[in-house]
Amino acid sequence: MSASYWIETLGCPKNQVDSDKLVGTLTADGLTPASDASTADVVVVNTCAFIEEARQESIDTILTLDRNRGESSKLVVTGCMAERYGDELAAALPEVDRIAPFGVPVSLGPTRLAGSQTTTSSQFDLLELPRPASSAPWAYVKVAEGCDRNCGFCAIPSFRGKQRSRSVESILTEVDGLGVSEVVLVAQDLASYGRDQGVGERSIVPLVREVATRVPWVRLLYLYPSDLTDELVEVICDTEVPYFDLSLQHVSPPLMRRMRRWGNGDVFAERINSIRLRQPDAAFRSNFIVGYPGETEDDHDALLRFVEEANLDWCGFFAYSKEEGTYGAGLDGAVPATLIQERLAELGELQDGITRARRLDLVGTRRRVLIEGAETARSASEAPEIDGVVTLTTPVEKSLVGAFVDVDVVDAEGPDLIASVAQGAMSTVEVAR
């Protein structure tokens, strides 16, 4: 009987891609997926270390899985925490059998789990590993690793390193093997794809065009606003997924400078409005940091005004996390935790109302959706696992998962839409898988 594995993935979509690559490696080693962590021979936790809250979630997950795993199983910790805090984790968590940073095999066997608790030498390139076909009708595809920017709040470059872009050929080969209807391109700095290869700026544009010849929908996550060129806007709209996930972080000019970020609220608003003039049904998402050192009431008020006026479909707000080794960690003007929570609540309440209103505006419209399950789907305005969904009033056949169908939106519940399959739509279903 072959050994089995369980992988618990925490953090962002980029981590999910890494876990998919590990599945391919474990499968090649002869392991099979377990039904749950308690029955697995090797339990892998792919951790996140972006902010303190994510690190605590990773530790809590490790301890929970340790309590629930089988007596003879092996517990392996990989991902960002393993890379950034490998030695500290090994000392603090004796329950863990192996700390495996990026590129270190995590399989079960005499050569893979023998030796000391901490492994530091890389033995393969996780970015380039093959992965199995997707079990969902969509998949994340990581096109680069690392980041060349120096944002004041972010420690990612310190442990992910400088940007390393994949070749177009390797990306397209991966896309071809996934068997999906939608590809979601991800990277720490997606719009900078290819610059480190010496192939010229804005090479993300021809990459998107190439991927779009292979799948009906291409979605881009994490775009720095400074790189949102007219050409990139055009190619995004041409993919029939006019979805713009913009990494804004704040809007106040003084605070943006302290964050070592480009832009301000006026610049962002002008760009968003220009896109809406070109593509009225474009959807927008962004994230903002609250409580960065030196954030004043004026800064907070500027962000409130921007959120209200920009009328974005989706927004996330996160409390500032002091990260060791970053520029922000050495700044004065710490914002009290209670004040940060008050500001988060105020922003969250404002955006919830905006999102609800924008969803209600879609009632009575016809939308093209990707069927994900018997009663669930998504339109171009919803990114998988992040935004709301489209709930179907009548279940569809399982064979239609991965197909595109026209639906009529009849209601909205919070972030979700309620829709019925359009009359006659089943006779023109587009099956892409």
C-alpha positions as CSV (number, residue, x, y, z in Angstrom):
1,M,0.0,0.0,0.0
2,S,1.4,3.4,-1.0
3,A,2.1,6.2,1.5
4,S,-0.3,9.1,1.5
5,Y,-0.1,12.9,1.9
6,W,-2.1,15.8,3.0
7,I,-1.3,19.5,2.2
8,E,-2.7,22.4,4.1
9,T,-2.3,25.7,2.2
10,L,-2.4,29.1,3.9
11,G,-2.1,32.6,2.5
12,C,-2.4,33.9,-1.0
13,P,-3.1,32.3,-4.4
14,K,0.6,32.2,-5.1
15,N,0.9,29.7,-2.2
16,Q,-1.8,27.6,-3.7
17,V,0.2,27.3,-6.9
18,D,3.2,26.2,-4.9
19,S,1.1,23.5,-3.2
20,D,-0.1,22.3,-6.6
21,K,3.5,21.9,-7.6
22,L,4.2,19.9,-4.4
23,V,1.3,17.6,-5.3
24,G,3.0,16.9,-8.6
25,T,6.2,16.0,-6.8
26,L,4.6,13.9,-4.2
27,T,2.6,12.0,-6.8
28,A,5.7,11.4,-8.8
29,D,7.3,9.9,-5.7
30,G,4.4,7.4,-5.5
31,L,2.3,9.0,-2.8
32,T,-1.5,9.3,-3.0
33,P,-3.8,11.9,-1.5
34,A,-5.2,11.1,1.9
35,S,-8.9,11.7,2.8
36,D,-7.9,13.9,5.7
37,A,-4.9,14.9,7.7
38,S,-5.4,12.4,10.4
39,T,-4.9,9.4,8.0
40,A,-2.0,10.8,6.0
41,D,1.6,9.5,6.3
42,V,3.0,12.9,5.6
43,V,1.3,16.2,6.5
44,V,2.6,19.3,4.8
45,V,1.7,22.8,6.0
46,N,2.4,25.5,3.3
47,T,2.7,28.6,5.5
48,C,2.2,32.3,5.0
49,A,4.4,34.9,6.7
50,F,3.2,38.2,5.1
51,I,1.9,39.8,8.3
52,E,1.7,38.8,12.0
53,E,-1.9,37.6,11.7
54,A,-0.9,35.2,8.9
55,R,2.1,33.9,10.9
56,Q,-0.1,33.2,13.9
57,E,-2.6,31.4,11.8
58,S,0.2,29.3,10.4
59,I,1.5,28.4,13.8
60,D,-2.0,27.6,15.1
61,T,-2.6,25.3,12.0
62,I,0.7,23.5,12.6
63,L,-0.2,22.8,16.2
64,T,-3.7,21.7,15.4
65,L,-2.5,19.3,12.7
66,D,0.1,17.9,15.0
67,R,-2.6,17.1,17.6
68,N,-4.8,15.4,15.0
69,R,-2.2,13.5,12.9
70,G,-1.5,9.8,13.1
71,E,1.3,8.5,15.5
72,S,3.6,7.4,12.7
73,S,3.0,10.3,10.4
74,K,5.6,13.0,9.5
75,L,4.8,16.7,9.9
76,V,6.5,19.0,7.4
77,V,6.4,22.8,7.3
78,T,7.2,24.7,4.1
79,G,6.4,28.0,2.5
80,C,7.1,31.5,3.6
81,M,7.6,30.9,7.3
82,A,9.9,28.0,6.6
83,E,12.0,30.3,4.4
84,R,12.0,33.3,6.6
85,Y,12.1,31.8,10.1
86,G,13.4,28.2,9.5
87,D,15.8,28.0,12.5
88,E,13.4,29.8,14.8
89,L,10.6,27.4,13.9
90,A,12.8,24.4,14.4
91,A,13.7,25.6,17.9
92,A,10.1,26.6,18.8
93,L,8.2,23.7,17.3
94,P,9.9,20.4,18.2
95,E,6.6,18.7,17.1
96,V,7.6,19.4,13.4
97,D,9.7,16.6,11.7
98,R,11.1,18.8,9.0
99,I,11.3,22.5,8.1
100,A,11.6,22.6,4.4
101,P,12.2,26.1,2.8
102,F,11.5,26.7,-0.9
103,G,12.9,24.2,-3.3
104,V,13.5,21.5,-0.6
105,P,11.8,18.2,-1.2
106,V,9.0,17.4,1.3
107,S,8.2,13.9,0.4
108,L,8.2,10.8,2.5
109,G,11.1,8.4,2.4
110,P,14.6,7.6,3.7
111,T,16.3,10.3,1.6
112,R,13.6,13.0,1.9
113,L,13.0,13.1,5.7
114,A,16.2,11.8,7.0
115,G,18.7,14.0,8.8
116,S,18.3,17.2,10.8
117,Q,14.9,18.9,11.4
118,T,15.9,22.0,9.4
119,T,16.8,21.7,5.7
120,T,18.5,24.7,4.1
121,S,19.8,23.5,0.7
122,S,17.6,23.9,-2.3
123,Q,17.3,20.8,-4.5
124,F,14.8,21.8,-7.1
125,D,13.1,24.9,-8.5
126,L,9.6,25.0,-7.2
127,L,8.6,27.6,-9.7
128,E,9.3,25.3,-12.7
129,L,7.9,22.1,-11.3
130,P,5.1,20.4,-13.3
131,R,1.7,20.2,-11.7
132,P,-1.4,18.0,-12.2
133,A,-4.5,19.0,-14.1
134,S,-6.8,21.2,-12.1
135,S,-9.8,19.7,-10.4
136,A,-11.7,23.0,-10.8
137,P,-12.6,24.7,-14.0
138,W,-10.1,27.5,-13.3
139,A,-6.5,27.6,-12.0
140,Y,-3.9,30.1,-10.7
141,V,-0.7,30.2,-12.8
142,K,2.4,31.8,-11.2
143,V,4.5,33.5,-13.9
144,A,7.3,34.9,-11.7
145,E,8.7,34.7,-8.2
146,G,10.1,37.4,-6.0
147,C,10.0,41.2,-6.3
148,D,12.4,44.0,-7.1
149,R,10.4,46.7,-5.3
150,N,11.2,48.2,-1.9
151,C,7.8,49.0,-0.4
152,G,8.2,50.2,3.2
153,F,5.8,47.7,4.7
154,C,6.8,44.5,2.8
155,A,9.4,41.9,3.7
156,I,8.7,39.6,0.8
157,P,11.8,40.6,-1.2
158,S,14.0,39.6,1.8
159,F,12.9,35.9,1.6
160,R,11.4,35.5,-1.9
161,G,14.4,37.3,-3.4
162,K,14.6,39.4,-6.6
163,Q,12.1,38.8,-9.4
164,R,12.6,35.7,-11.4
165,S,10.3,35.4,-14.4
166,R,9.5,32.1,-16.1
167,S,9.8,31.7,-19.8
168,V,6.7,32.1,-22.0
169,E,7.1,28.5,-23.2
170,S,7.1,27.0,-19.7
171,I,4.0,29.0,-18.7
172,L,2.1,28.0,-21.9
173,T,3.0,24.4,-21.4
174,E,1.6,24.6,-17.9
175,V,-1.6,26.3,-19.1
176,D,-2.1,23.6,-21.8
177,G,-1.9,20.9,-19.2
178,L,-4.4,22.3,-16.7
179,G,-7.6,21.7,-18.7
180,V,-9.4,24.8,-17.4
181,S,-11.7,27.4,-18.8
182,E,-10.1,30.3,-16.8
183,V,-6.5,31.0,-16.0
184,V,-5.6,33.5,-13.3
185,L,-2.1,34.9,-13.7
186,V,-0.4,35.7,-10.4
187,A,3.0,37.0,-9.2
188,Q,4.3,39.4,-6.6
189,D,4.6,42.1,-9.3
190,L,2.7,40.7,-12.2
191,A,3.0,43.7,-14.6
192,S,6.8,43.5,-14.3
193,Y,6.8,40.0,-15.7
194,G,9.8,39.5,-18.0
195,R,11.8,42.6,-17.2
196,D,14.5,40.5,-15.4
197,Q,15.0,38.5,-18.6
198,G,16.1,41.4,-20.7
199,V,13.2,41.1,-23.1
200,G,12.0,44.6,-22.6
201,E,9.3,46.2,-20.5
202,R,5.6,45.4,-20.6
203,S,6.2,41.9,-21.8
204,I,3.2,40.9,-19.7
205,V,1.1,42.1,-22.6
206,P,2.2,39.5,-25.2
207,L,2.1,36.8,-22.5
208,V,-1.6,37.6,-21.8
209,R,-2.4,37.5,-25.5
210,E,-0.7,34.1,-25.8
211,V,-2.6,32.7,-22.8
212,A,-5.9,34.1,-24.2
213,T,-5.5,32.0,-27.3
214,R,-5.6,28.9,-25.1
215,V,-8.4,29.6,-22.6
216,P,-11.5,31.7,-22.9
217,W,-10.9,33.7,-19.8
218,V,-7.6,35.2,-18.5
219,R,-7.6,37.2,-15.2
220,L,-4.7,39.2,-13.8
221,L,-4.2,39.6,-10.0
222,Y,-1.9,42.1,-8.3
223,L,-1.2,45.0,-10.7
224,Y,0.9,48.0,-9.5
225,P,-0.9,51.1,-10.7
226,S,2.3,52.6,-12.1
227,D,2.4,49.8,-14.6
228,L,-1.2,50.0,-15.7
229,T,-0.4,51.3,-19.2
230,D,-3.0,51.9,-22.0
231,E,-1.6,48.8,-23.8
232,L,-2.1,46.6,-20.7
233,V,-5.6,48.0,-20.1
234,E,-6.5,47.2,-23.8
235,V,-5.3,43.6,-23.6
236,I,-7.1,43.0,-20.3
237,C,-10.4,44.3,-21.8
238,D,-9.8,42.2,-24.9
239,T,-9.7,39.0,-22.8
240,E,-13.4,39.5,-22.0
241,V,-12.5,39.7,-18.3
242,P,-12.3,43.4,-17.6
243,Y,-11.2,42.9,-14.0
244,F,-8.6,45.2,-12.5
245,D,-7.0,44.1,-9.3
246,L,-4.9,47.2,-8.4
247,S,-2.4,47.3,-5.6
248,L,-3.0,50.8,-4.2
249,Q,-2.4,50.4,-0.4
250,H,-3.3,54.1,0.3
251,V,-4.1,57.4,-1.3
252,S,-2.6,60.1,0.9
253,P,0.5,61.7,-0.8
254,P,2.5,62.1,2.5
255,L,1.8,58.6,3.6
256,M,2.4,57.1,0.2
257,R,5.9,58.6,0.3
258,R,6.5,57.1,3.7
259,M,5.3,53.8,2.3
260,R,7.8,54.2,-0.6
261,R,4.9,53.8,-3.0
262,W,4.0,55.5,-6.3
263,G,0.9,57.5,-6.8
264,N,-1.9,59.2,-4.9
265,G,-5.7,59.3,-4.8
266,D,-6.1,61.8,-7.6
267,V,-3.9,59.8,-10.0
268,F,-5.6,56.5,-9.1
269,A,-9.1,58.1,-9.6
270,E,-8.1,59.5,-13.0
271,R,-6.9,56.1,-14.2
272,I,-10.0,54.2,-12.9
273,N,-12.3,56.7,-14.5
274,S,-10.5,56.5,-17.8
275,I,-10.9,52.7,-17.8
276,R,-14.6,53.0,-17.0
277,L,-15.0,55.3,-20.0
278,R,-13.4,52.7,-22.2
279,Q,-15.1,49.7,-20.5
280,P,-18.2,50.7,-18.5
281,D,-18.7,47.2,-17.1
282,A,-15.1,46.9,-15.7
283,A,-14.8,45.5,-12.2
284,F,-12.2,46.9,-9.7
285,R,-10.6,45.4,-6.6
286,S,-8.0,46.9,-4.4
287,N,-6.4,46.5,-0.9
288,F,-5.4,49.2,1.6
289,I,-3.2,49.2,4.6
290,V,-4.6,50.9,7.7
291,G,-2.4,52.3,10.5
292,Y,1.0,52.6,8.7
293,P,3.4,54.6,10.9
294,G,2.5,58.3,10.7
295,E,-1.1,57.8,9.4
296,T,-3.0,60.9,10.6
297,E,-6.7,61.6,10.7
298,D,-6.3,63.6,7.5
299,D,-4.7,60.6,5.8
300,H,-7.6,58.4,7.0
301,D,-10.2,60.9,5.9
302,A,-8.5,61.1,2.5
303,L,-8.8,57.3,2.2
304,L,-12.5,57.4,3.2
305,R,-13.2,60.0,0.6
306,F,-11.4,58.0,-2.1
307,V,-13.2,54.7,-1.2
308,E,-16.6,56.5,-1.4
309,E,-15.8,58.3,-4.6
310,A,-14.0,55.5,-6.4
311,N,-17.0,53.2,-5.9
312,L,-14.9,50.0,-6.3
313,D,-16.6,46.7,-6.6
314,W,-14.3,45.0,-4.0
315,C,-11.9,46.3,-1.3
316,G,-9.8,44.7,1.4
317,F,-8.5,46.6,4.4
318,F,-5.7,45.3,6.5
319,A,-4.1,46.5,9.7
320,Y,-0.4,47.5,9.4
321,S,1.9,44.8,10.6
322,K,5.4,45.8,11.7
323,E,7.8,43.5,9.7
324,E,11.4,43.1,10.8
325,G,13.9,44.5,8.4
326,T,11.5,46.7,6.5
327,Y,11.8,50.5,6.2
328,G,8.5,51.0,8.0
329,A,9.7,49.1,11.0
330,G,12.1,51.9,11.8
331,L,9.6,54.8,11.4
332,D,8.1,56.8,14.3
333,G,4.4,57.6,14.6
334,A,3.0,54.3,15.5
335,V,-0.8,54.3,15.4
336,P,-2.5,52.8,18.5
337,A,-4.1,49.4,17.8
338,T,-7.5,50.5,19.1
339,L,-7.5,53.4,16.6
340,I,-6.5,51.1,13.8
341,Q,-9.4,48.9,14.6
342,E,-11.8,51.8,14.6
343,R,-10.5,53.0,11.2
344,L,-10.8,49.4,9.8
345,A,-14.4,49.2,11.0
346,E,-15.3,52.5,9.5
347,L,-13.7,51.6,6.1
348,G,-15.2,48.2,6.1
349,E,-18.7,49.4,6.8
350,L,-18.4,52.0,4.0
351,Q,-17.2,49.5,1.4
352,D,-19.8,46.9,2.4
353,G,-22.4,49.4,1.5
354,I,-20.7,50.2,-1.8
355,T,-20.3,46.6,-2.8
356,R,-23.9,45.8,-1.9
357,A,-25.1,48.7,-4.0
358,R,-22.9,47.8,-7.0
359,R,-24.3,44.2,-6.8
360,L,-27.9,45.4,-6.7
361,D,-27.2,47.5,-9.8
362,L,-26.6,44.3,-11.7
363,V,-30.1,43.0,-11.0
364,G,-32.0,42.8,-14.3
365,T,-28.9,42.4,-16.4
366,R,-27.7,39.4,-18.4
367,R,-24.3,38.0,-17.5
368,R,-22.0,35.4,-19.1
369,V,-20.9,33.0,-16.3
370,L,-18.5,30.2,-15.8
371,I,-20.3,27.2,-14.2
372,E,-18.3,26.0,-11.1
373,G,-20.9,23.6,-9.6
374,A,-24.5,22.5,-9.8
375,E,-25.7,25.8,-8.2
376,T,-22.6,28.1,-8.4
377,A,-21.0,30.2,-11.1
378,R,-18.9,33.3,-11.5
379,S,-19.0,36.2,-14.0
380,A,-16.0,38.2,-15.2
381,S,-16.6,40.5,-12.2
382,E,-15.8,37.9,-9.6
383,A,-12.3,36.5,-9.0
384,P,-12.3,32.9,-7.7
385,E,-12.0,32.4,-3.9
386,I,-11.8,36.2,-3.3
387,D,-15.0,37.9,-4.4
388,G,-18.7,36.9,-4.3
389,V,-20.3,34.2,-6.4
390,V,-23.3,33.8,-8.7
391,T,-25.9,31.4,-7.2
392,L,-28.1,29.7,-9.7
393,T,-31.8,29.4,-8.9
394,T,-32.1,26.0,-10.6
395,P,-29.2,23.4,-10.5
396,V,-27.5,22.5,-13.7
397,E,-26.1,19.2,-14.8
398,K,-22.7,18.2,-13.5
399,S,-21.5,17.9,-17.2
400,L,-21.8,21.7,-17.5
401,V,-19.1,22.5,-14.9
402,G,-16.5,24.4,-16.9
403,A,-19.0,25.7,-19.4
404,F,-20.0,29.2,-20.1
405,V,-23.7,30.1,-19.9
406,D,-25.8,33.2,-20.1
407,V,-27.8,34.0,-17.0
408,D,-30.3,36.7,-15.9
409,V,-29.5,38.3,-12.6
410,V,-32.7,38.3,-10.5
411,D,-31.4,39.4,-7.0
412,A,-28.4,40.1,-4.9
413,E,-27.6,39.0,-1.4
414,G,-24.6,40.9,0.0
415,P,-21.6,40.2,-2.3
416,D,-23.4,37.4,-4.1
417,L,-25.7,37.5,-7.1
418,I,-28.8,35.3,-7.6
419,A,-29.4,34.4,-11.3
420,S,-31.5,32.1,-13.5
421,V,-30.2,30.5,-16.7
422,A,-31.4,32.7,-19.6
423,Q,-34.2,31.4,-21.7
424,G,-32.7,29.5,-24.6
425,A,-29.2,29.7,-23.2
426,M,-28.8,25.9,-22.9
427,S,-28.9,25.6,-26.6
428,T,-25.9,27.8,-27.0
429,V,-23.7,26.6,-24.1
430,E,-20.0,27.1,-24.7
431,V,-18.0,24.2,-23.3
432,A,-14.3,25.1,-23.0
433,R,-12.8,22.3,-21.1
